[in-house]
């Protein structure tokens, strides 16, 4: 009877694996040689992360981390358009409307996954080919290696939907050179191709069509160390000549960005942009005026505090902010305007920066006691 039971377990395990490797599975988890490979497989949804994907990836990373036969982890997306366009915002909004537990579970699960990647002992290689935004940045930027291509589009556009650049944004954005991270966070500015490397989000730049060959070579490495992986990525990187001569898209504006975005408050940033008056400054002002005033204030403080915190402290702070946003007005209004009705005219409450009080901002950062995120 025990043998029969064991056999049943083996069959069930096999079925579970085959269910996951079927092309309909939302995430594919497979082992090739010494590499654990995670494939985000929701091409129609631009590989946006949902809770069930997060709940499959997290334990698998933890298992591979302990496995002496797994030497590296690779993460990629299917469909050719996106690596991962973010978290499944619609599902979160629907859950919030009915007061579902998903609101805690999703952010808790996602931030635990970000932390697992940031602390992973095995080399972690993210192939960020195509759209890489929000949650997609969270499952790539904290790993050792991020390979961008000419198709990569990076952005943290959360202030436009009444959120803030989470998934550890408070950790990596203020650590980019100068104040560029503050600029990207507050304006949601998109960077493409080689610029994603130049700003420090990617570590390497490789031609999109060379990725299958690169992946094959990574898998073929014999007991790969971080150094061997770096050497291989460097060799591909050096051979890639696409846009090699192009200057960084924000080069001529960097001095202005560093000066304006070093201000201590959103009101001061707006004032500096108005005083500057250049076409670039006016364009940034126009963008900032469309964003949720509450989100802008939360984001500026998130980055200023996150600059001196550990990744774990940042994720704990961001969990508190996520729960505050779920109780507010702007997130639901932002999702409505951008994703549901698509009228692109959210009616924010409060509607002006001056109406978002310091007391309110403070309250969003308060500890949640037993409900705090535990990492």
N, C-alpha and C positions, 0 to 999 in steps of 0.2 A: 504493500500500500504506500509505503514511503517512497519507493521507486516511482510509482505511478504519480504521486504528488510532485516529486521532483521533475518528472517529465512534463507534467502539466505547467509547472513554473517556467521551464525552459521554453515551452511552446508559447506561453503567454508573453514571456520576455521577447521572444522572436516576433510575435505579432505586434507588440508595442514598438519595437524597432522598425518593423516594416511600415507600420502606420506613420511613423515619423519620417521615414525616407520616401514615402509616397509623394508624388509631385504636388499633391493637394495640401500637404502639411505646411503650416505657416512658418515653421523654422525647421531646417534640416541639420541634424547633428550627426556627423560621421567621423570616422577615424580613417585616415589614409597614411600609411607608413607611420612615422612618428608624430604626425600632425593631427590635432583635433580641429575639425573644420565646422564652423557655424555659418550656415547660409540663411539669410533672412529671405523668406519666400512668399511675400505678399505683393507681387509686382503691381497688381491693379491698385493697391493702396500705397504705392511707392514704398513698400516694405516698412510702413509705419509699425511701431512696436505696440502690441497689446499685452494685456496681463498674462495671457496664456503663453505667449512667446517668452516673456521675461521669466515666468515660472519654469520654463524648460531650460533656458540658457544658463540661469544662475547655478543650479545644482551640477550641470554638466561641466561648467568651468571649474567648480570646486573639485569634482571628481578627477578631471584631467590634471589639475594642479598637483594632486596626490599621486598620480599614476606614473611610476618610473619609466613606462614605455611611451609616454607622451612628452615630446620635447618642445613643442610650440603650439600655439593656438592661432588659427587664422579666422577672421570674420569678413564676410562679403555679402553682397545683395544680389538678387536675380533681376532679370528684366531689362537690364541695360540703361534704364533711366535714372534710377536712384540707388544709392547705398542704403539709406534709410532717411525718410523725410521727416521723422520725428515720432512723437508718441501719438497714440490713437485718441486725439482730442475729443472727437465726437462721442466716443464710448464714455469718456470721463464726464462730459457734459450731461449725457443721458442719465448716468448713474447719480450725478449730483442732484438732478431734478427730483429723483425719487428717494434721495437720502440713502443711497446704497453704500455698503461697506467698501465697494470698489475704490472709492475716493481715498481711503487710507491705504488699501492694499496695493493699488497701482503705484502711487508715489513711493511707498515703503519698499515695494519690490524693485522698482526702477532704481532707486538710490542705492539699495543694497547691491544691485548688479553693477552700478557705476563704481562702487567701492571695491567690489571683487575684482574688477578689471584694473583699478588703480593700484591694488595691492598684490596682483597676480605674480606668483614667483616664476611662472613659465613665460618665456618671451611671447608677446601678444602682438599680432600683425593685423591691422585693419586696412582693407583695400577699399578706400573711400572713393569709389568711382561713381560719378553722378551726384544727385542731390544728397547733401549731408547736412541736415538741420536738426536743431533741438535734440530730441532723444537719440538721433543718429550720431550726433556729436558725442553724446554721453557714453555710447558703447564703442567709441573709437579713441577719442582724444586722451583718455586716461591710460591707454595702453602704451607699450614701449615704442612701437613703430606705426606710423600712419602714412600710407602711400596714396598720394593724390594723383589725378590724371588731368588731361585737358578737359575732361567732362565734369570734373568736380565743381559743385556749387555749394559753398558753405554759407550758412547764416544762422543767427540766433534771433528769430523774429518775434519772440514772445511778447514784447511790450505792445505789439499791435493787436494782441488778443486778450489783453488784461491779465497776462501772467508776467513772469520774470525769467531771465535766462538760467534755468535750473540745471539739473543733471551735473552739478559740479561746476557750473559756469562761474560761480563766485570764487572758485579756486583757480581755474586756468585763465580766465579773461584778464584779471588784474595783473597776472604774471607775464602777459605778452609785453613787448617792448613799448616804452612810453605809455601813452594813454589810449592806444589803439583798441584795447579790449573794452574800455569804457565806451568808446565811440561805437564799436560793433554791437555792444549790448543795448545801448540806448536807442540807436537808430535802426537796428535790424539790417544794417548794410550787408549786401551779398558780395562775397568774394569768389572769383572763378579761377580754375586752373592753377597756374603756377603761383598766383597771388596767395593761395591757401598755404603754400609752402613758405613763401616770403614772410608771411605774418607769424609763422611759427606753429600753426595748427597742424600742418603735415610735416613729417620728417623727411620724406622722399617724394620725388616726382617721376612718374613712369608713364609711358604711352599706354592708353587704355587697351589697345589691342595686344599689348605685350603681357597683360596681367595673367592670362592662362599659362603662359610659359614661365612667368615668375613663380606662380603658385606651384607648378610642377617642380621647379628647381628647389623651392623651399621644402616641399615634401621629400625630395630626393636627398636632402642634406643628411649626412650620417651624424648621428647624435649632435644635433646643432646647438652650439652655444649662442649667447646673445651676440658675441663678436662675429661668429660665422654668418649669422643671419644679417648683421649690419653690413658685412663685406659684400654679401650677395645683393642686398638692396642697393648698396652704393654703386655696384658695377652696373646695374640696370639704370640707376639714376644718372650716372655719368654718360651713358650712351643716349640718353633722351635729349633731343635738341629742340623740341617744340617750344616756341615762345622764349627761347633762351635769352634773346637780346632785349626782350620787352622789359621796360621799367615797371616797378611796382605801381599799381593803379593809384595808390594814395600818396605816392612819393612827394609830389609838389605841395600836398596839403598837410604833411605830417607835423610841421612846426605849429600850424594853426590848431590841429587836432590836439596836440600835447598841451598847448596853452589853454584852449577853451575847456577841454574835458578834465583839467586838473582842478576846476572850480569845486567848492565845497558843497554846493547845493544846486538843484535843478534850476531854480530861479536865476542863479548866478550864471549857469551855463547858457540859458536863454538870453540873458542880458549881454553876455560876451559875444554871442552870435549876432545879436542885433547891432552891437557897437561895431563889430567887424564889417558887416554890410557887404562883403564880397559875394559874388554869385554862389560860391561853394557854401559859405556860411548861411546864406538865405535858403539854399536848398535843404540844408540840415535842419534849419528852423522849421521849414514847412513839414518835413518828415516828423520831427519831434512833436509838432502841434497835432498830428493825427493820432499819436499814441495815447494810451491810458495814462492820465496824470498820476494816478495811484501807482501803476506799474513802474513808471519812471522813477518815482521817489523810492520805492522799495528796491529797485534795481541798483540805483546809485549807492544806497546804503549797503546792500548785499555785497557789492564789489569792494567797497571801501573797507568793510569789515573782513571780507574773505581774503583780502590781500595778505593778512598776517595769520590766517588760520590754517590748520591742517585740512586735508581733503575730508576727513571724517567729521571735523567740526563744521565745515562748510555744508556738507550734506545734511547734517542735523539741523542747521540753521535753515536750509532750504526746505526741509520737510515742514518746519513750522510755518514758513511763508506759504507753502503750497496749501496748507490747510486753511490759512487765513484767506487766501484768494478764493478758495472753494466756498467760503461763507459770504463772500462779497458779491457785488453786482457786476463788475467789469468783465470778468472772465466769461460769463454767460452771454453778455452783450457782445463781447468781442468775437466769440465763436459764432454767434448768430450772424453778425455783420460780415464776417470774412468767409465762413464755411457753409452756413445754412442758407440765409437769404441772399448772400453775396452782394449786398447793396453797398458794401465798403463804407458805410457811414454809421459807425458805432456812436451811440449816445452815452458817453461816459458819465458816471456819477462818483465823485464830484467831477465837474467838467473843466476845472482849472487847477493848475498846480498850487495856487495860493490857498485853495480850499482843502487841500490834503494836509491835515494837521500833523505836527511832529508827534503828538500824543497817539494818533492813529497809527502812524508808522511804527512807533515804539511797540504798540500793542501786538503788531504782527510778528515781532521778533521774540515775544515772550515764550519761555519754556512751557511745554505742554504736560509736564509732570510724567505720569505713567504712560501717556500717549506719545512721548517723544520717540524719535527714531533711534533704535538701538543697533549699533553696527558691531 
